């Protein structure tokens, strides 16, 4: 069975980090999506790969969680109830500058929200849903283990 390069890279990074420091700190990943099945599945996948992963279903829940637990990577759906994911990402950038951000969306209206954010000086990478979990794991490995 072939091992996906993103998984191999992440696992080798884990081993190298553990052996160099003598201890191991799991990288923290936050999933924010109002579709519970997506959130819960991604949390399970990231947890199974050795991340400290947590999921919430709204921007408001994410902000509440950030008062006690700050992720190193937040993967945020653009279209959330009440506050959208782009506004949440802008807040994260301002308050938690060490947190890496990635947005994802399955909606065609995302472009309008991104254009507005860009005019205000905020640029974000957005992945199109559906996103295969290995792509998200590869992203996490790239940004958390440069």
C-alpha positions in Angstrom: 0.0 0.0 0.0 1.4 3.4 -1.0 1.7 6.1 1.6 0.4 9.5 0.5 3.3 12.0 0.3 1.5 14.5 2.6 1.1 11.9 5.3 4.6 10.7 4.9 5.9 14.2 5.2 3.8 15.0 8.3 4.8 11.8 10.0 8.5 12.2 9.3 8.2 15.8 10.6 6.6 14.4 13.8 9.4 11.9 14.3 12.1 14.5 13.7 10.5 17.1 16.0 10.2 14.5 18.8 13.7 13.2 18.5 15.3 16.7 18.3 13.4 18.1 21.4 13.0 15.0 23.5 9.3 15.8 23.9 6.4 16.2 21.6 3.8 18.9 21.4 0.9 18.2 19.1 0.1 20.9 16.6 -3.3 22.5 17.2 -5.8 22.6 14.3 -9.2 24.2 14.5 -12.0 23.3 12.0 -14.9 25.8 11.7 -17.8 24.7 9.5 -21.5 24.8 10.1 -21.9 21.4 8.4 -21.4 19.2 11.4 -20.5 16.1 9.4 -17.7 17.9 7.7 -16.4 19.4 10.9 -16.6 16.2 12.9 -15.0 14.1 10.1 -12.1 16.5 9.7 -11.5 16.7 13.4 -11.4 12.9 13.5 -9.0 12.7 10.5 -6.6 15.3 11.9 -6.7 13.7 15.4 -5.9 10.3 13.9 -2.9 11.9 12.2 -1.5 13.2 15.5 -2.9 16.7 15.6 -4.7 18.2 18.6 -7.8 19.0 16.5 -11.0 20.7 17.6 -14.1 21.6 15.7 -16.8 24.2 16.1 -19.9 25.0 14.0 -20.0 28.8 14.0 -17.7 31.9 14.1 -19.1 32.7 17.6 -18.1 29.3 18.9 -14.6 29.7 17.4 -14.2 33.1 19.1 -15.3 31.6 22.4 -12.9 28.7 22.1 -10.0 31.0 21.3 -10.2 32.5 24.8 -8.9 29.2 26.2 -7.3 27.3 23.3 -5.4 29.0 20.4 -4.8 26.9 17.3 -1.7 27.1 15.1 -3.9 26.5 12.0 -7.6 27.3 11.5 -9.5 25.9 8.5 -12.6 28.0 8.1 -15.7 27.6 5.9 -16.5 31.0 4.2 -20.2 30.6 4.6 -21.2 30.5 8.2 -24.4 31.6 10.0 -24.3 35.2 11.4 -20.6 36.1 11.0 -19.0 34.8 7.7 -15.7 33.0 7.6 -13.8 35.8 6.0 -14.8 38.2 8.8 -13.7 35.6 11.3 -10.4 35.1 9.5 -9.8 38.9 9.6 -10.4 38.9 13.3 -8.0 35.9 13.8 -5.3 37.8 11.8 -5.7 40.8 14.0 -5.8 39.0 17.3 -3.8 35.8 16.8 -1.1 36.6 14.2 0.7 33.3 14.8 -2.4 31.3 13.7 -2.2 30.2 10.1 -5.5 30.5 8.2 -7.1 28.6 5.3 -10.5 29.1 4.0 -12.7 26.7 2.1 -16.1 27.1 0.4 -18.5 25.3 -1.9 -20.5 28.5 -2.7 -20.2 30.5 -5.8 -20.8 33.8 -3.9 -17.5 33.5 -2.2 -15.8 35.6 -4.8 -17.8 38.7 -3.9 -16.8 38.3 -0.2 -13.2 37.8 -1.2 -13.2 40.9 -3.4 -14.6 43.0 -0.6 -11.9 41.7 1.8 -9.2 42.3 -0.8 -10.3 45.9 -1.2 -9.9 46.3 2.6 -6.4 44.8 2.4 -7.0 41.2 3.3 -6.0 38.4 1.0 -6.9 34.8 1.7 -6.3 31.5 0.0 -9.6 29.6 -0.5 -9.9 25.9 -1.3 -13.0 24.8 -3.3 -15.2 22.2 -1.6 -15.2 19.3 -1.8 -11.7 19.2 -0.5 -10.1 15.8 -0.1 -8.8 15.3 3.4 -5.3 14.5 2.1 -5.2 18.0 0.6 -6.0 19.5 4.0 -3.4 17.3 5.7 -0.8 18.3 3.1 -1.7 22.0 3.7 -1.3 21.5 7.5 2.1 19.8 7.0 3.3 22.6 4.7 2.3 25.5 7.0 3.0 23.9 10.4 6.2 22.1 9.5 8.0 24.5 7.1 
